[in-house]
């Protein structure tokens, strides 16, 4: 996969901006002080990839001040094909999102995956030691880019989960009032079969990915660190199989709490180094090395499942890496198109190989 051209309209600091990528160079590096719009450039590509930002939740925050809409366009190529992509969002007079590929309007779910990307961002370190939500989001973004069944099942699962939780709340209230809940419980049986169907698909794909990660991670980590560490990644779930049975067993608890207490929406990844969970034992250097190893494994996973190289977005990651890790990263990504933001060129930079843009 390669970006050929990027056009931005009313996107953050870019009123009108066009960039044509150098076809002879895989690396584009944006160099300049903070606050000059470098990360906005990456964010626009990420929006074209996933239909959302990695910085904010609201599309309104990406629209240039006092403008009614934003538009991002890209021309991309693979070995066999070229395509034009567009993401449009209007904030007034009504809020509207629109996705196009080769001029054809698509649903977000059908557009998703048109531009596979891997993002390196300093805040990605939070994924390793903060809320499990971040680790689930990490799996969801990666697997949705590589597997249509996963993306569709995840969307259905979220819809059914919302409906099931609302029904659990209704049953609890009815019981408190002494009302007959037989009809509501019959409805719950139907929702349980639905959520179990989609939940098992999600769990199966996540488990397969973690198995892949488990095989790759230690070797990549040791190559970066130069040591003999053994890393482990475990998919932690209380419903790896027989999801419908687990729901039945937990039904009274779910009704009492008015929420679904088992399922992939509550699962996690546990990382450890030499037998110790990283949350309590890892140094910042180990966190950085592990994150880099995970991201490099992510690139390999996309290559394996999509048969193409993703576009890499590196936002100020060199400030988090020492020269040795910088060199390893640059060597590992040499076959992928990479867009980098930084305040200064890394020590291992070869300017003749890079398209350097000064901000």
SERO-4910 file (N, C-alpha, C, O; in steps of 0.05 Angstrom, whole numbers):
BEGIN
 pado doro    nc1    nc2    nc3   cac1   cac2   cac3    cc1    cc2    cc3    oc1    oc2    oc3
  Unk    A     17    -24      0      0      0      0     18     25      0     38     26     14
  Unk    A     10     44    -16     26     69    -17      8     93    -22    -10     92    -39
  Unk    A     12    114     -6     -1    139    -11     13    154    -33     38    157    -33
  Unk    A     -2    163    -53      9    178    -75      4    208    -72     21    224    -79
  Unk    A    -19    215    -61    -27    243    -59    -46    247    -36    -64    230    -31
  Unk    A    -44    269    -22    -61    276      0    -72    304     -4    -56    323     -9
  Unk    A    -98    308     -3   -110    334     -5   -128    339     19   -144    323     27
  Unk    A   -124    363     32   -139    370     56   -154    396     52   -143    415     40
  Unk    A   -178    397     61   -194    421     60   -208    426     86   -223    409     96
  Unk    A   -202    449     98   -214    456    124   -209    436    146   -225    432    164
  Unk    A   -186    423    145   -178    403    165   -158    416    184   -135    420    178
  Unk    A   -168    422    208   -152    435    229   -137    460    218   -150    479    210
  Unk    A   -111    459    217    -95    483    208    -92    484    178    -80    503    168
  Unk    A   -103    465    164   -100    464    135   -126    473    121   -145    457    119
  Unk    A   -126    498    112   -150    507     96   -151    494     69   -172    482     62
  Unk    A   -129    495     55   -126    481     29    -97    471     28    -79    487     30
  Unk    A    -94    445     26    -67    434     25    -66    410      8    -83    392     10
  Unk    A    -46    408     -9    -41    385    -26    -12    376    -23      6    392    -25
  Unk    A     -8    350    -19     19    340    -18     21    315    -36      5    297    -34
  Unk    A     40    316    -54     46    293    -71     71    279    -60     92    291    -58
  Unk    A     68    254    -54     90    239    -42    110    231    -63    104    224    -85
  Unk    A    135    233    -55    158    226    -73    157    196    -79    159    180    -61
  Unk    A    153    189   -105    151    160   -112    177    145   -108    177    120   -107
  Unk    A    199    159   -106    225    146   -103    233    142    -74    254    129    -69
  Unk    A    219    153    -56    226    151    -27    203    140    -11    180    148    -15
  Unk    A    209    121      7    188    110     23    183    126     48    162    123     61
  Unk    A    202    143     56    199    157     82    195    187     77    211    200     63
  Unk    A    174    198     88    169    227     89    171    235    118    157    225    135
  Unk    A    188    255    123    192    264    151    185    294    153    196    310    138
  Unk    A    168    300    172    160    328    177    175    337    202    172    327    224
  Unk    A    192    358    198    210    367    219    202    396    227    199    413    209
  Unk    A    199    401    252    193    428    261    185    429    290    182    408    303
  Unk    A    182    453    301    174    456    329    146    446    333    130    444    314
  Unk    A    140    440    358    113    432    365     93    454    360     99    478    362
  Unk    A     68    446    352     48    466    347     47    477    319     33    496    313
  Unk    A     62    465    301     64    474    273     45    459    254     45    465    230
  Unk    A     31    439    264     12    424    247     22    398    237      9    386    219
  Unk    A     45    388    247     56    363    237     37    339    244     31    323    227
  Unk    A     28    338    269     10    316    277    -16    318    262    -29    297    258
  Unk    A    -25    342    255    -50    345    239    -48    329    213    -68    317    204
  Unk    A    -25    330    201    -20    316    176    -24    286    180    -37    273    163
  Unk    A    -13    275    201    -16    246    207    -46    240    214    -56    219    205
  Unk    A    -58    258    229    -86    253    237   -104    252    213   -123    236    212
  Unk    A    -99    268    192   -115    267    168   -113    240    154   -132    229    144
  Unk    A    -89    229    153    -85    202    141    -99    181    157   -111    163    146
  Unk    A    -97    183    184   -110    164    201   -141    166    197   -154    145    198
  Unk    A   -151    190    194   -180    193    189   -187    180    162   -208    167    161
  Unk    A   -171    182    142   -176    168    117   -174    138    120   -187    123    105
  Unk    A   -159    129    139   -156    100    143   -179     89    160   -191     69    151
  Unk    A   -185    101    182   -204     89    201   -230    104    204   -249     95    217
  Unk    A   -231    128    192   -256    144    195   -259    158    221   -280    168    227
  Unk    A   -237    159    237   -238    173    262   -210    183    269   -191    177    255
  Unk    A   -208    199    290   -182    211    299   -170    193    320   -183    179    335
  Unk    A   -143    195    323   -130    183    346   -125    203    369   -113    196    389
  Unk    A   -136    227    365   -131    248    385   -157    257    399   -156    263    423
  Unk    A   -179    258    384   -204    268    395   -227    249    388   -224    233    369
  Unk    A   -249    251    403   -272    235    397   -292    248    378   -307    234    364
  Unk    A   -292    274    377   -312    289    362   -300    299    335   -278    311    335
  Unk    A   -314    294    313   -305    304    287   -305    334    287   -289    346    272
  Unk    A   -323    347    302   -324    376    302   -297    388    309   -290    409    299
  Unk    A   -281    374    326   -256    385    335   -235    384    313   -214    397    315
  Unk    A   -240    370    291   -221    369    269   -227    389    247   -211    394    229
  Unk    A   -251    401    248   -259    421    228   -245    448    234   -245    457    257
  Unk    A   -234    460    213   -221    486    217   -241    506    230   -264    506    223
  Unk    A   -230    523    247   -247    542    262   -265    559    243   -256    570    224
  Unk    A   -291    559    250   -312    574    236   -317    565    208   -328    579    192
  Unk    A   -308    540    201   -315    528    175   -336    507    180   -337    494    201
  Unk    A   -354    502    160   -376    484    164   -370    455    158   -387    437    164
  Unk    A   -347    449    146   -342    421    139   -312    417    136   -296    436    136
  Unk    A   -304    391    134   -277    384    126   -279    362    105   -298    348    103
  Unk    A   -257    361     89   -256    340     68   -226    331     66   -208    348     64
  Unk    A   -222    305     67   -196    294     63   -197    274     40   -214    256     39
  Unk    A   -179    277     21   -177    260     -2   -150    248     -4   -130    260      4
  Unk    A   -148    224    -15   -123    211    -19   -124    194    -44   -144    181    -50
  Unk    A   -101    193    -58    -97    174    -80    -78    153    -69    -56    160    -59
  Unk    A    -85    127    -71    -69    106    -60    -65     85    -82    -80     83   -101
  Unk    A    -44     69    -78    -38     47    -97    -30     22    -82    -18     23    -60
  Unk    A    -36      0    -94    -25    -26    -86    -10    -37   -110     -7    -24   -130
  Unk    A     -1    -62   -108     13    -74   -131     -5    -76   -155      5    -74   -178
  Unk    A    -31    -79   -150    -49    -86   -173    -69    -64   -180    -82    -66   -200
  Unk    A    -71    -43   -163    -93    -25   -167    -87      2   -155    -68      6   -139
  Unk    A   -102     22   -164   -102     49   -152   -130     57   -145   -149     47   -157
  Unk    A   -132     74   -124   -159     82   -115   -158    110   -105   -137    120    -96
  Unk    A   -182    123   -106   -185    150    -94   -204    147    -70   -225    135    -72
  Unk    A   -195    157    -47   -210    156    -22   -218    183    -13   -204    203    -17
  Unk    A   -241    185     -1   -250    211     10   -266    207     36   -283    189     38
  Unk    A   -260    224     56   -276    225     80   -286    254     82   -270    273     81
  Unk    A   -312    257     85   -324    284     87   -340    285    112   -354    266    120
  Unk    A   -338    308    126   -355    312    150   -364    341    150   -348    360    147
  Unk    A   -390    344    154   -401    371    157   -413    375    185   -425    357    196
  Unk    A   -408    398    196   -418    404    223   -443    421    223   -457    422    242
  Unk    A   -448    434    200   -472    450    197   -479    451    167   -461    450    150
  Unk    A   -505    455    160   -528    459    178   -535    434    194   -549    435    214
  Unk    A   -527    410    183   -532    385    198   -506    369    199   -489    372    181
  Unk    A   -502    353    219   -479    336    221   -481    312    202   -502    298    202
  Unk    A   -461    308    186   -462    287    166   -434    276    160   -415    292    156
  Unk    A   -431    250    160   -405    237    152   -410    222    126   -431    209    122
  Unk    A   -390    223    109   -392    209     84   -365    197     76   -344    209     79
  Unk    A   -366    172     66   -342    158     58   -345    150     28   -366    140     20
  Unk    A   -324    155     13   -325    148    -15   -299    133    -23   -277    138    -13
  Unk    A   -303    114    -41   -280    101    -54   -285    101    -84   -305     90    -94
  Unk    A   -267    113    -99   -270    117   -128   -297    130   -135   -310    122   -154
  Unk    A   -304    150   -118   -328    165   -124   -354    153   -115   -375    165   -118
  Unk    A   -353    128   -104   -377    114    -96   -381    116    -66   -363    111    -51
  Unk    A   -405    125    -58   -411    127    -29   -412     99    -17   -424     81    -27
  Unk    A   -399     96      6   -398     71     21   -406     74     50   -402     96     61
  Unk    A   -417     53     61   -420     53     90   -393     51    103   -374     42     91
  Unk    A   -391     61    128   -365     61    141   -354     33    143   -330     29    138
  Unk    A   -371     13    148   -362    -14    151   -350    -25    124   -332    -42    125
  Unk    A   -361    -16    102   -351    -25     76   -326     -9     67   -309    -19     53
  Unk    A   -323     16     77   -300     32     71   -276     24     88   -253     24     79
  Unk    A   -281     16    113   -260      9    132   -241    -11    120   -249    -31    109
  Unk    A   -215     -6    123   -194    -24    113   -184    -16     85   -166    -30     75
  Unk    A   -195      5     74   -185     14     47   -157     24     48   -143     23     28
  Unk    A   -148     34     71   -121     44     74   -110     34    101   -111     47    121
  Unk    A    -98     10    101    -88     -2    126    -64     15    137    -46     22    122
  Unk    A    -65     22    162    -44     38    175    -36     25    201    -51     10    214
  Unk    A    -12     32    209     -2     26    236      8     52    248     25     66    236
  Unk    A     -3     59    271      4     84    284     23     80    308     18     63    325
  Unk    A     45     94    308     63     96    331     59    124    344     63    144    330
  Unk    A     51    124    369     45    150    382     55    148    411     51    127    424
  Unk    A     67    169    422     77    167    450     55    158    470     62    144    489
  Unk    A     31    166    465     10    159    484      2    129    482    -14    119    498
  Unk    A     12    115    461      7     87    459     18     72    483      9     50    490
  Unk    A     38     83    497     48     70    521     26     66    542     27     47    557
  Unk    A      6     84    542    -16     81    560    -30     55    557    -41     43    576
  Unk    A    -30     45    532    -44     19    526    -33     -4    543    -48    -22    549
  Unk    A     -7     -2    550      5    -24    564     -1    -26    593     -1    -47    605
  Unk    A     -7     -3    606    -10     -4    635    -34     10    646    -39     10    670
  Unk    A    -50     23    629    -75     35    638    -99     16    634    -95     -8    634
  Unk    A   -122     27    629   -147     11    628   -147    -11    607   -136     -7    585
  Unk    A   -159    -34    613   -162    -55    593   -177    -45    568   -175    -57    546
  Unk    A   -193    -24    571   -207    -13    548   -188     -7    525   -194    -11    502
  Unk    A   -165      4    532   -145     12    512   -134    -12    497   -129    -11    473
  Unk    A   -130    -34    512   -120    -58    499   -141    -72    482   -135    -83    461
  Unk    A   -166    -70    490   -188    -80    473   -190    -63    448   -194    -74    426
  Unk    A   -188    -37    451   -189    -19    427   -166    -25    408   -170    -25    384
  Unk    A   -143    -31    419   -120    -38    402   -126    -62    385   -122    -62    361
  Unk    A   -137    -83    397   -144   -108    382   -166   -102    362   -165   -111    339
  Unk    A   -186    -86    370   -208    -80    352   -199    -65    327   -208    -72    305
  Unk    A   -182    -45    330   -172    -30    307   -157    -48    288   -161    -47    264
  Unk    A   -138    -63    299   -121    -80    282   -138   -101    268   -136   -105    243
  Unk    A   -154   -116    283   -169   -138    271   -191   -128    252   -197   -142    232
  Unk    A   -202   -105    257   -223    -94    239   -210    -86    212   -224    -86    191
  Unk    A   -185    -78    212   -171    -71    187   -164    -96    171   -160    -94    146
  Unk    A   -162   -119    183   -152   -143    170   -173   -164    165   -169   -183    150
  Unk    A   -197   -162    178   -217   -183    176   -245   -172    175   -254   -160    195
  Unk    A   -258   -175    153   -285   -164    150   -305   -177    169   -323   -164    180
  Unk    A   -302   -203    174   -320   -217    192   -318   -206    220   -338   -203    234
  Unk    A   -293   -200    228   -289   -188    255   -303   -161    257   -317   -156    276
  Unk    A   -299   -144    237   -311   -117    238   -341   -119    239   -354   -105    255
  Unk    A   -353   -136    223   -383   -139    223   -393   -150    250   -413   -141    260
  Unk    A   -378   -170    260   -387   -183    285   -384   -163    309   -401   -163    327
  Unk    A   -363   -147    308   -359   -127    329   -382   -107    329   -392   -100    350
  Unk    A   -389    -98    306   -411    -78    303   -437    -90    313   -452    -78    328
  Unk    A   -443   -115    305   -467   -128    314   -467   -133    344   -487   -129    358
  Unk    A   -444   -141    354   -441   -147    383   -448   -122    400   -462   -124    420
  Unk    A   -437    -99    391   -442    -75    406   -471    -67    406   -482    -58    427
  Unk    A   -485    -72    384   -513    -66    382   -529    -84    401   -547    -75    416
  Unk    A   -523   -110    400   -537   -129    417   -531   -125    446   -549   -128    463
  Unk    A   -507   -118    453   -499   -113    480   -516    -90    492   -525    -91    515
  Unk    A   -519    -69    476   -535    -46    485   -564    -55    490   -576    -47    510
  Unk    A   -575    -71    472   -603    -80    474   -606    -99    498   -625    -97    513
  Unk    A   -587   -116    502   -588   -135    524   -586   -121    551   -601   -127    569
  Unk    A   -569   -101    553   -566    -87    578   -592    -71    585   -600    -69    608
  Unk    A   -604    -60    564   -629    -45    568   -651    -65    578   -667    -58    596
  Unk    A   -651    -89    567   -671   -109    575   -666   -118    604   -684   -122    619
  Unk    A   -640   -122    611   -634   -129    638   -644   -109    658   -654   -115    680
  Unk    A   -640    -83    651   -650    -62    668   -680    -63    671   -691    -59    693
  Unk    A   -694    -69    649   -723    -70    649   -732    -94    667   -752    -91    682
  Unk    A   -719   -116    665   -726   -140    681   -722   -134    711   -738   -141    727
  Unk    A   -699   -122    717   -694   -115    745   -716    -97    757   -726   -101    779
  Unk    A   -723    -76    742   -743    -58    751   -770    -72    755   -785    -67    774
  Unk    A   -777    -90    736   -802   -105    738   -803   -123    762   -823   -125    775
  Unk    A   -780   -136    768   -779   -153    791   -783   -137    817   -796   -146    835
  Unk    A   -770   -114    818   -772    -98    842   -802    -90    847   -810    -86    869
  Unk    A   -817    -87    825   -845    -79    827   -863   -103    830   -888   -100    831
  Unk    A   -852   -127    830   -868   -151    834   -883   -159    809   -903   -174    811
  Unk    A   -874   -150    786   -888   -156    761   -878   -183    749   -856   -192    754
  Unk    A   -896   -195    732   -889   -220    718   -868   -213    697   -872   -195    680
  Unk    A   -845   -228    697   -824   -222    678   -820   -245    658   -799   -246    644
  Unk    A   -839   -264    656   -836   -287    638   -831   -279    609   -814   -290    596
  Unk    A   -846   -260    599   -843   -251    571   -816   -238    567   -802   -242    547
  Unk    A   -808   -222    587   -782   -208    585   -759   -229    586   -739   -225    572
  Unk    A   -762   -250    602   -741   -270    603   -739   -286    577   -718   -294    568
  Unk    A   -762   -289    564   -762   -302    537   -747   -285    517   -732   -295    500
  Unk    A   -751   -259    519   -736   -240    501   -706   -241    507   -690   -240    489
  Unk    A   -700   -244    533   -672   -246    541   -658   -271    529   -635   -270    522
  Unk    A   -673   -293    528   -663   -317    515   -654   -312    487   -633   -321    478
  Unk    A   -671   -297    472   -665   -290    444   -640   -273    442   -622   -278    425
  Unk    A   -638   -253    459   -614   -235    459   -589   -251    467   -567   -245    456
  Unk    A   -592   -270    485   -569   -286    494   -557   -302    470   -533   -303    467
  Unk    A   -574   -313    454   -565   -328    431   -551   -310    411   -531   -317    399
  Unk    A   -562   -286    408   -549   -266    389   -522   -258    399   -502   -258    384
  Unk    A   -520   -250    424   -495   -239    434   -474   -261    436   -450   -256    432
  Unk    A   -482   -286    442   -463   -308    443   -452   -314    415   -429   -321    412
  Unk    A   -469   -312    394   -460   -317    367   -438   -298    359   -417   -307    350
  Unk    A   -443   -272    362   -423   -253    354   -399   -252    373   -376   -248    365
  Unk    A   -404   -256    399   -382   -256    418   -362   -278    413   -338   -273    416
  Unk    A   -371   -302    406   -353   -324    401   -335   -318    377   -312   -326    376
  Unk    A   -346   -305    357   -330   -298    333   -308   -278    341   -285   -281    333
  Unk    A   -315   -258    357   -296   -238    366   -274   -252    382   -250   -247    377
  Unk    A   -282   -269    400   -262   -282    418   -243   -300    402   -219   -301    407
  Unk    A   -255   -314    382   -238   -332    366   -217   -316    350   -194   -325    349
  Unk    A   -224   -294    338   -205   -278    323   -184   -265    342   -161   -264    335
  Unk    A   -193   -255    365   -174   -244    384   -154   -265    393   -130   -259    395
  Unk    A   -164   -288    400   -147   -310    409   -126   -317    388   -103   -322    395
  Unk    A   -134   -319    363   -116   -325    342    -95   -304    339    -71   -310    334
  Unk    A   -103   -278    342    -83   -257    340    -63   -258    363    -39   -255    359
  Unk    A    -73   -263    387    -55   -264    410    -36   -288    408    -13   -287    416
  Unk    A    -45   -309    396    -28   -332    390     -6   -325    371     18   -332    375
  Unk    A    -13   -309    350      8   -299    332     27   -281    346     51   -283    343
  Unk    A     17   -263    362     33   -244    377     52   -258    396     75   -251    399
  Unk    A     42   -279    409     58   -295    428     82   -307    414    104   -309    425
  Unk    A     78   -317    389    100   -329    375    121   -309    366    144   -316    364
  Unk    A    112   -285    359    130   -265    348    144   -248    369    167   -239    364
  Unk    A    131   -243    392    139   -221    409    167   -225    422    183   -206    421
  Unk    A    172   -248    433    198   -252    447    222   -247    428    241   -234    436
  Unk    A    220   -259    404    242   -256    385    247   -227    378    270   -218    377
  Unk    A    225   -212    372    228   -184    365    239   -168    389    257   -151    386
  Unk    A    228   -173    412    237   -159    436    267   -163    441    281   -144    446
  Unk    A    276   -188    440    304   -193    445    322   -181    424    344   -172    429
  Unk    A    312   -180    399    328   -168    378    332   -138    383    353   -127    378
  Unk    A    311   -125    394    313    -96    400    330    -91    424    348    -74    424
  Unk    A    326   -107    445    340   -102    471    368   -113    472    385   -103    487
  Unk    A    374   -133    455    400   -146    456    403   -165    479    425   -174    485
  Unk    A    381   -171    493    382   -188    517    370   -215    512    367   -224    489
  Unk    A    363   -229    534    352   -256    532    324   -257    544    316   -279    553
  Unk    A    310   -235    545    284   -234    559    264   -252    545    265   -257    521
  Unk    A    245   -263    561    223   -278    550    197   -263    556    190   -259    579
  Unk    A    183   -256    535    158   -241    538    135   -259    532    136   -278    516
  Unk    A    113   -253    545     89   -269    542     65   -251    539     63   -230    552
  Unk    A     47   -258    521     21   -244    517     -1   -264    520     -1   -284    506
  Unk    A    -19   -259    538    -41   -278    543    -68   -263    540    -72   -242    550
  Unk    A    -86   -276    524   -113   -265    522   -129   -274    546   -134   -298    549
  Unk    A   -137   -255    562   -152   -261    587   -182   -258    582   -192   -236    577
  Unk    A   -196   -281    584   -225   -280    579   -237   -302    597   -226   -323    601
  Unk    A   -261   -296    607   -276   -315    623   -296   -330    607   -312   -346    617
  Unk    A   -296   -326    581   -315   -340    563   -301   -348    537   -311   -343    515
  Unk    A   -278   -361    540   -264   -370    516   -281   -390    499   -278   -391    475
  Unk    A   -298   -405    513   -316   -422    499   -342   -424    515   -344   -415    538
  Unk    A   -362   -437    503   -388   -441    516   -400   -414    527   -408   -413    550
  Unk    A   -399   -394    511   -407   -367    519   -437   -367    528   -444   -355    548
  Unk    A   -454   -382    513   -482   -382    520   -486   -394    548   -503   -385    563
  Unk    A   -471   -415    555   -473   -427    581   -464   -407    603   -476   -405    624
  Unk    A   -443   -392    597   -433   -373    617   -454   -351    622   -458   -342    645
  Unk    A   -468   -343    601   -489   -323    604   -512   -333    621   -522   -319    639
  Unk    A   -519   -358    617   -541   -371    633   -533   -372    662   -549   -366    680
  Unk    A   -508   -380    667   -498   -382    695   -498   -355    709   -503   -353    733
  Unk    A   -494   -333    694   -491   -307    705   -517   -291    704   -517   -267    710
  Unk    A   -538   -303    695   -562   -288    689   -572   -272    714   -578   -248    711
  Unk    A   -574   -284    737   -584   -270    761   -566   -247    768   -575   -225    776
  Unk    A   -539   -251    765   -520   -229    771   -524   -206    751   -524   -183    759
  Unk    A   -527   -214    726   -530   -193    705   -556   -177    709   -556   -153    706
  Unk    A   -577   -191    717   -602   -176    722   -599   -158    746   -609   -135    746
  Unk    A   -587   -167    767   -583   -151    791   -566   -126    785   -572   -105    795
  Unk    A   -546   -129    768   -528   -106    762   -538    -91    737   -527    -70    731
  Unk    A   -558   -102    723   -569    -90    699   -547    -85    678   -547    -65    664
  Unk    A   -529   -104    675   -508   -103    655   -497   -131    650   -499   -149    666
  Unk    A   -486   -134    626   -474   -160    618   -446   -162    630   -428   -146    622
  Unk    A   -442   -181    647   -417   -183    662   -397   -203    650   -375   -206    661
  Unk    A   -404   -216    629   -385   -234    615   -386   -228    585   -407   -223    574
  Unk    A   -362   -229    573   -361   -225    544   -336   -211    535   -321   -201    552
  Unk    A   -332   -209    509   -307   -196    499   -305   -166    506   -283   -155    504
  Unk    A   -327   -154    514   -326   -126    522   -313   -122    549   -309   -100    558
  Unk    A   -306   -145    562   -293   -143    588   -266   -158    589   -254   -162    610
  Unk    A   -257   -167    565   -232   -182    564   -207   -164    564   -209   -140    563
  Unk    A   -184   -177    564   -159   -162    568   -136   -177    556   -138   -201    550
  Unk    A   -113   -164    552    -88   -176    545    -69   -172    569    -66   -150    579
  Unk    A    -57   -194    578    -37   -192    600     -9   -196    588     -4   -217    576
  Unk    A      8   -176    591     36   -178    582     54   -183    606     50   -172    627
  Unk    A     74   -199    602     94   -204    623    122   -207    610    125   -215    587
  Unk    A    142   -200    626    170   -202    618    184   -219    639    185   -211    663
  Unk    A    196   -241    631    210   -260    649    192   -267    673    201   -267    696
  Unk    A    167   -273    667    148   -282    688    135   -261    705    120   -268    723
  Unk    A    141   -236    700    130   -214    717    112   -197    700    120   -187    678
  Unk    A     87   -193    709     69   -175    694     80   -147    693     91   -136    712
  Unk    A     78   -135    669     92   -110    665     81    -87    681     95    -68    687
  Unk    A     55    -88    688     43    -66    703     56    -61    729     55    -38    739
  Unk    A     67    -81    742     79    -77    768    109    -79    769    122    -72    789
  Unk    A    122    -89    747    150    -94    748    167    -81    726    191    -78    730
  Unk    A    155    -72    704    171    -63    681    181    -35    685    168    -18    696
  Unk    A    206    -29    675    217     -3    674    206     12    650    193      0    633
  Unk    A    210     38    649    201     54    626    215     44    600    202     43    579
  Unk    A    240     37    602    254     27    579    242      1    569    240     -4    545
  Unk    A    234    -17    588    221    -42    580    194    -37    567    186    -50    548
  Unk    A    179    -17    578    153    -10    566    158     -1    537    143     -9    519
  Unk    A    178     16    533    183     27    506    190      4    487    180      3    464
  Unk    A    208    -14    496    217    -36    479    193    -55    473    191    -64    450
  Unk    A    176    -60    493    154    -78    488    134    -66    469    124    -79    451
  Unk    A    128    -40    472    110    -27    453    121    -28    425    106    -34    406
  Unk    A    147    -23    421    159    -24    395    157    -52    383    151    -55    360
  Unk    A    162    -72    400    160   -100    391    131   -106    382    127   -120    362
  Unk    A    111    -97    398     83   -102    391     76    -90    364     63   -102    348
  Unk    A     85    -65    360     79    -51    335     92    -64    311     80    -66    290
  Unk    A    117    -74    315    130    -87    292    116   -114    286    114   -122    263
  Unk    A    106   -128    307     91   -152    303     65   -146    288     55   -161    272
  Unk    A     53   -122    295     28   -114    282     32   -110    252     15   -118    236
  Unk    A     55    -99    245     61    -95    216     62   -123    202     51   -126    181
  Unk    A     76   -142    215     78   -169    204     50   -182    202     45   -196    182
  Unk    A     33   -177    221      6   -189    221    -10   -178    197    -23   -194    183
  Unk    A     -9   -152    192    -23   -140    169    -11   -151    143    -26   -157    125
  Unk    A     15   -153    142     28   -164    117     17   -192    112     11   -199     89
  Unk    A     15   -208    133      7   -236    130    -22   -238    121    -28   -254    103
  Unk    A    -39   -222    133    -68   -225    128    -79   -208    105   -100   -214     94
  Unk    A    -65   -186     98    -74   -169     76    -57   -171     52    -63   -160     30
  Unk    A    -34   -185     54    -15   -188     32     -5   -161     21     -1   -158     -3
  Unk    A     -2   -142     39      9   -116     31     21   -103     56     16   -111     78
  Unk    A     38    -82     50     50    -67     72     31    -45     81     20    -31     64
  Unk    A     27    -41    107     11    -19    116     27      7    113     51      6    111
  Unk    A     13     30    114     26     56    116     31     61    145     13     59    162
  Unk    A     56     69    152     63     73    180     63    103    187     73    119    171
  Unk    A     51    109    209     49    137    219     63    139    245     55    127    265
  Unk    A     86    153    246    103    155    269    102    183    280    113    202    268
  Unk    A     88    188    302     84    214    313    103    219    336     98    210    359
  Unk    A    125    233    331    144    241    352    154    217    369    159    220    393
  Unk    A    157    194    356    165    171    372    195    171    377    204    158    396
  Unk    A    211    185    362    240    185    366    248    198    393    269    192    404
  Unk    A    230    215    403    236    227    430    234    205    451    245    209    473
  Unk    A    220    183    445    217    162    465    238    139    462    239    121    478
  Unk    A    254    141    440    272    119    434    301    128    435    308    150    424
  Unk    A    319    112    446    347    118    445    358    111    417    344     99    402
  Unk    A    383    119    411    393    115    384    392     86    375    387     81    351
  Unk    A    397     67    393    396     39    385    368     31    377    366     17    357
  Unk    A    348     39    392    321     32    384    312     47    359    297     36    343
  Unk    A    321     71    356    316     86    331    326     71    307    312     68    287
  Unk    A    351     61    309    363     47    287    348     21    280    344     15    257
  Unk    A    339      7    301    324    -17    297    298    -12    283    290    -26    265
  Unk    A    284      9    292    259     16    280    262     23    251    247     14    234
  Unk    A    282     40    245    286     48    217    293     24    199    284     24    176
  Unk    A    307      5    209    314    -19    193    289    -36    189    284    -46    167
  Unk    A    272    -38    209    248    -55    208    227    -44    189    212    -60    177
  Unk    A    226    -18    185    204     -6    170    212      1    141    197     14    127
  Unk    A    236     -7    133    247      3    108    230     -5     83    231      9     63
  Unk    A    214    -26     86    198    -35     63    170    -22     62    155    -25     43
  Unk    A    163     -7     83    137      6     85    139     36     80    159     49     87
  Unk    A    118     47     68    116     76     67    112     87     95     94     77    109
  Unk    A    128    106    103    127    116    130    126    146    130    142    159    116
  Unk    A    108    158    146    107    187    150    113    192    179    100    181    197
  Unk    A    133    209    184    145    213    210    143    243    218    148    260    201
  Unk    A    135    249    242    137    276    253    159    276    275    161    257    290
  Unk    A    174    297    276    195    300    296    204    329    298    200    345    280
  Unk    A    215    336    321    225    363    325    254    365    314    263    387    309
  Unk    A    268    343    311    295    343    300    300    316    287    289    296    295
  Unk    A    317    316    267    323    291    253    337    271    271    354    279    287
  Unk    A    329    245    269    342    225    286    371    221    277    379    228    255
  Unk    A    387    211    296    416    208    291    422    190    267    443    192    255
  Unk    A    404    171    262    410    151    241    397    159    214    396    143    195
  Unk    A    388    184    212    375    192    187    395    195    164    416    207    168
  Unk    A    387    185    141    402    189    116    385    206     98    367    196     85
  Unk    A    391    232     98    373    251     84    368    244     55    347    250     44
  Unk    A    388    232     42    384    225     14    363    204      9    352    202    -13
  Unk    A    355    189     30    335    169     28    307    179     36    288    164     33
  Unk    A    306    203     48    281    213     59    271    238     45    288    254     36
  Unk    A    245    241     44    233    266     34    228    283     59    209    278     74
  Unk    A    245    303     63    245    319     88    228    344     83    234    360     65
  Unk    A    208    349     99    191    373     98    196    389    123    192    379    145
  Unk    A    203    414    120    208    432    143    183    447    150    171    460    133
  Unk    A    175    446    175    151    460    185    159    484    203    142    498    213
***
